[in-house]
Amino acid sequence: MNAAKMLVWVMSGMLLALLAILVIGLSLGWHKNDNSVTQSASFISGRAFDLVDLRQPSGTSVADVTEIQGWIAVTLAGGGVPDRVVLINPESGEIVGEIAVNSGGARPSSL
């Protein structure tokens, strides 16, 4: 009888440990494939395009890539400047606009 009780406790402990690993893995994104972001970014709107130079300072990271009414919106963060969104023409791969947040609280002089 003691062997059966010990077996139940060991199996219960193993189940709890595996459940904890599953929860931690899901919360840290272990189930996501890192290559899927690169593949989807280079093939938007059913068209593949070459690499685009975003002309951003080093240390800049891509936070998100989205298609908005035919334009590709790339959300950028870091690089010593405020977060910003760069709009790209998918036909030519050229940057057509940039939306930046002024973190200083002052209005730009052009307004």
N, C-alpha and C positions, 0 to 999 in steps of 0.2 A: 504494500500500500504506500510505503514511503517513496518507492521508486516512481509510482504513478504521480504522486503529488509533486515530486521534484521535476518530472517531465513536464507537467502542466505549467509550473512556474518558469522553467527554461523556455518553453515554447511561447508563453505569454510575453516574456521579456524580449524574445526575438521579434515577435510581432510588433511590439511597441517601438523597438529600435528601428525596424524597417519602415514603420509609419512615420517616425520622426525624419528619417532620411528622405522619404517621399515628399513630405511637407517642405523640408529645407530645399530640396532639389527644385521643386516647382516654384518656390519663392525666389530663388536665385536665377531661374531661367535656364537650368541645365537641359531642358527639353527643347530649346530653340537652336536652330541651325544658323550659325553665323554667316554662312555663305549665301543664305536666302536674301539677305539685305543687299549684297553686292549684285546678285543676279537680277533682282527686281529693279534696282536703280538704273541698270544699264538697258533695261527693256521695258519702257513705259509707253503706253498708247499703241502697243503692238509693233513698235519700231525700235530697233537697236540703234544706238548712237555711240560715237567714240567718246573717250574721256573728255571731260570738260574742266578747264582750269578755272576755278572759282575766284582766283586772285584774292585770297584771304591770308591774313597773317598766320605764321606758324603757331601751332597750339590750338587752332580752330578745329572743332569736331562737328560732324553732321549729326544733328539730333533727330531729324525726321525728313523723309522725302514723300511728297504727296503730289498728285495730279489735280489741278484746279482749272476747270474749263479749258483744257487744252494746253495749259502752261504747267511746267514742273516747278513746284515750290520746294526749295531746300531750306530747312530751318538749321541755322548755324549757331553754335555757342562757343564761348571761350575765345582765345587768341588775344586777350587784353582789350577787347572792345565789347560793347553791349550785344546781347543776342539780336539776331537779325534773320530775315527771310530773303533769299535770293530767288528771283523768278527767271527761269530758263526757257527759251523757245526750243521745243523738242525737234523741230524741223532742222534748225541750223546748229543747235547746241550753244548758242550765244546767250550771254546774260542780258536780259532786257530790262531788269529793274532790281532794286534792292530796297527792302523795307527795314528800317532800323529803329530801335527804341532808344530815345535820348534819356540816359540814366541820370543826367545832371539836374533835371527838373526845369531847366531853362528852355525856352522855345527857340527853335532855330531862327537865325536872322532872316531867312528867306520868306518867312510867313508874315 
